[in-house]
């Protein structure tokens, strides 16, 4: 049986974060990922609802969305890197509870997302990945970045767990750039320049405000 979640399983829709009950951002994100996976996978990716798989754990999946997605909640609960602080609308370190975005949230033009990969303790042969954002552009931007940079990720993280923080200019998933890439829990609060050369993944300047 799947371990019981610490988070109450209920739908919480926020009109600020979602354009519709079924977010347009989720549709964009799934399109990016399914198209890319379909190019290289011998198995056609299956798109299923999180409710359908909520009580399942012994399978590999990639989920889209934050706490509005039950499977993303499973990933976030089980990873050692990052989680969302809903009250302050930021991304924080699991280890310390400190925000990893610092003063970057000042802009109304930016949104932030995460890509998290973990292997659940219940079955380390399985892989769980989620793309989630502070709001919808963070989610779809993270999915776009994953679809276009998965080869870099695989080269750096190999088969291990990792966490990525991305920054997206609202209105353009293609503007998404890398803010932070972590393969160890202690990397989460390091500045990019503090990471060793072997650990650092090339970053791009963040989207500029008008």
C-alpha positions as CSV (number, residue, x, y, z in Angstrom):
1,X,0.0,0.0,0.0
2,X,1.1,3.5,-0.7
3,X,2.1,5.4,2.5
4,X,-0.5,7.9,3.6
5,X,0.1,11.5,2.5
6,X,0.7,14.2,5.1
7,X,-1.3,16.6,2.9
8,X,-5.1,16.6,2.9
9,X,-6.2,15.3,-0.4
10,X,-8.6,18.0,-1.6
11,X,-8.7,20.3,-4.6
12,X,-7.7,23.9,-3.8
13,X,-8.2,26.2,-6.7
14,X,-6.9,29.7,-6.5
15,X,-8.3,32.2,-9.0
16,X,-5.0,34.1,-8.9
17,X,-3.0,31.0,-9.9
18,X,-5.3,29.2,-12.3
19,X,-7.0,30.7,-15.4
20,X,-9.6,27.9,-15.4
21,X,-10.3,24.8,-13.3
22,X,-8.3,22.9,-15.9
23,X,-5.3,25.3,-16.3
24,X,-4.2,26.3,-19.8
25,X,-0.7,26.1,-18.4
26,X,-1.1,22.4,-17.7
27,X,-2.2,21.8,-21.3
28,X,0.9,23.6,-22.6
29,X,3.2,21.8,-20.2
30,X,1.8,18.4,-21.1
31,X,2.2,19.2,-24.8
32,X,5.9,20.1,-24.4
33,X,6.7,17.0,-22.4
34,X,4.7,14.4,-24.3
35,X,6.0,15.6,-27.6
36,X,9.6,15.4,-26.4
37,X,9.2,12.0,-24.7
38,X,7.4,10.6,-27.7
39,X,10.5,11.4,-29.9
40,X,12.8,9.1,-28.0
41,X,10.7,6.6,-26.1
42,X,9.8,3.2,-27.5
43,X,6.7,3.3,-25.4
44,X,4.0,5.9,-26.1
45,X,3.5,8.1,-23.0
46,X,0.2,7.7,-21.3
47,X,-1.6,10.8,-20.0
48,X,-3.7,10.0,-16.9
49,X,-5.3,12.0,-14.1
50,X,-3.7,12.3,-10.7
51,X,-6.9,11.2,-9.1
52,X,-6.7,7.9,-11.1
53,X,-3.3,7.2,-9.7
54,X,-3.6,8.8,-6.3
55,X,-3.4,5.5,-4.3
56,X,-0.7,4.1,-6.5
57,X,3.0,4.4,-5.9
58,X,4.8,1.5,-7.6
59,X,5.3,3.2,-11.0
60,X,7.4,5.8,-12.7
61,X,5.7,9.1,-13.6
62,X,6.2,12.7,-14.5
63,X,3.5,15.0,-13.0
64,X,2.6,18.6,-13.9
65,X,1.4,21.2,-11.4
66,X,2.0,21.8,-7.7
67,X,-0.3,21.1,-4.8
68,X,-3.3,21.0,-7.2
69,X,-1.8,17.7,-8.5
70,X,-1.8,14.7,-6.0
71,X,1.2,13.1,-7.6
72,X,3.3,16.3,-7.5
73,X,2.4,16.4,-3.8
74,X,3.9,13.0,-3.4
75,X,7.1,14.1,-5.2
76,X,7.4,17.3,-3.1
77,X,6.8,15.4,0.2
78,X,9.5,12.9,-0.6
79,X,12.3,15.0,-1.9
80,X,15.2,16.4,0.1
81,X,15.7,19.6,-1.8
82,X,12.8,22.0,-2.2
83,X,9.2,22.7,-1.3
84,X,6.6,25.5,-1.6
85,X,5.7,27.9,1.2
86,X,2.1,28.6,0.2
87,X,1.7,31.3,2.8
88,X,4.6,33.5,1.5
89,X,4.3,32.2,-2.1
90,X,8.0,31.2,-2.4
91,X,10.2,28.2,-2.9
92,X,12.1,27.1,0.2
93,X,14.8,24.7,1.3
94,X,13.5,21.5,2.8
95,X,16.6,21.4,5.1
96,X,16.4,25.0,6.5
97,X,13.1,26.4,5.5
98,X,14.8,29.5,4.0
99,X,13.6,30.9,0.7
100,X,15.9,30.2,-2.2
101,X,14.6,33.1,-4.3
102,X,15.8,35.9,-2.0
103,X,14.8,39.2,-3.6
104,X,13.9,37.8,-7.0
105,X,10.2,37.8,-6.3
106,X,10.0,41.6,-6.5
107,X,9.1,41.6,-10.2
108,X,5.5,41.3,-11.3
109,X,6.7,40.1,-14.6
110,X,8.4,36.9,-13.4
111,X,7.3,33.5,-12.3
112,X,9.3,30.7,-10.8
113,X,9.1,26.9,-11.2
114,X,10.8,23.7,-10.0
115,X,11.7,20.4,-11.6
116,X,12.2,17.7,-9.0
117,X,13.3,14.1,-9.5
118,X,13.4,11.6,-6.6
119,X,13.4,7.9,-6.2
120,X,10.8,6.9,-3.5
121,X,12.1,4.9,-0.5
122,X,9.3,2.4,-1.1
123,X,10.9,1.4,-4.4
124,X,14.2,2.9,-5.4
125,X,13.9,1.5,-8.9
126,X,11.0,3.9,-9.6
127,X,11.5,7.5,-10.7
128,X,9.2,10.3,-9.7
129,X,9.5,13.7,-11.5
130,X,7.3,16.8,-11.2
131,X,7.2,20.2,-12.9
132,X,5.5,22.8,-10.7
133,X,5.4,26.5,-10.3
134,X,4.4,29.3,-8.0
135,X,1.7,30.0,-10.5
136,X,0.8,28.8,-14.0
137,X,3.7,30.4,-16.0
138,X,6.2,28.9,-13.5
139,X,4.7,25.5,-14.2
140,X,4.6,25.6,-18.0
141,X,8.0,27.3,-18.1
142,X,9.6,24.6,-16.0
143,X,8.0,22.0,-18.3
144,X,9.3,23.8,-21.4
145,X,12.8,24.0,-19.9
146,X,12.8,20.3,-19.0
147,X,11.7,19.3,-22.5
148,X,14.5,21.3,-24.0
149,X,17.3,20.6,-21.6
150,X,16.8,17.0,-20.4
151,X,20.0,15.9,-22.1
152,X,22.0,18.4,-20.0
153,X,20.1,17.2,-16.9
154,X,21.0,13.6,-17.6
155,X,24.6,14.4,-18.1
156,X,24.9,16.3,-14.8
157,X,22.6,14.3,-12.5
158,X,23.0,10.9,-14.2
159,X,20.6,8.5,-12.4
160,X,20.5,10.4,-9.1
161,X,17.9,12.8,-7.7
162,X,18.0,16.5,-8.5
163,X,16.1,19.7,-8.2
164,X,16.0,22.6,-10.6
165,X,14.7,26.2,-10.1
166,X,13.7,28.1,-13.2
167,X,12.6,31.6,-13.9
168,X,10.0,32.5,-16.6
169,X,8.9,35.8,-18.0
170,X,5.1,35.7,-17.7
171,X,3.5,35.2,-21.1
172,X,6.5,33.4,-22.7
173,X,7.5,29.8,-21.7
174,X,10.4,30.1,-24.2
175,X,11.9,32.9,-22.0
176,X,12.5,30.3,-19.2
177,X,16.1,30.2,-17.8
178,X,17.9,28.2,-15.2
179,X,18.3,29.8,-11.7
180,X,19.6,26.8,-9.7
181,X,20.5,23.2,-10.3
182,X,21.1,20.9,-7.3
183,X,22.2,17.3,-7.0
184,X,22.8,17.5,-3.2
185,X,20.7,19.0,-0.5
186,X,23.5,21.2,0.6
187,X,23.5,22.8,-2.9
188,X,20.1,24.4,-2.4
189,X,21.2,27.5,-0.6
190,X,24.5,27.9,-2.4
191,X,24.9,30.8,-4.8
192,X,25.6,29.6,-8.3
193,X,29.2,30.8,-8.0
194,X,29.7,28.8,-4.8
195,X,29.1,25.5,-6.6
196,X,32.2,23.7,-7.7
197,X,33.0,23.4,-11.4
198,X,32.0,19.8,-11.4
199,X,28.6,20.6,-10.0
200,X,27.7,23.7,-11.9
201,X,25.4,23.6,-14.9
202,X,25.6,26.5,-17.3
203,X,23.0,29.2,-16.4
204,X,21.5,32.0,-18.5
205,X,20.7,35.5,-17.3
206,X,17.2,35.9,-15.9
207,X,14.4,37.5,-18.0
208,X,14.8,41.3,-17.7
209,X,12.0,43.6,-16.6
210,X,10.6,46.3,-18.8
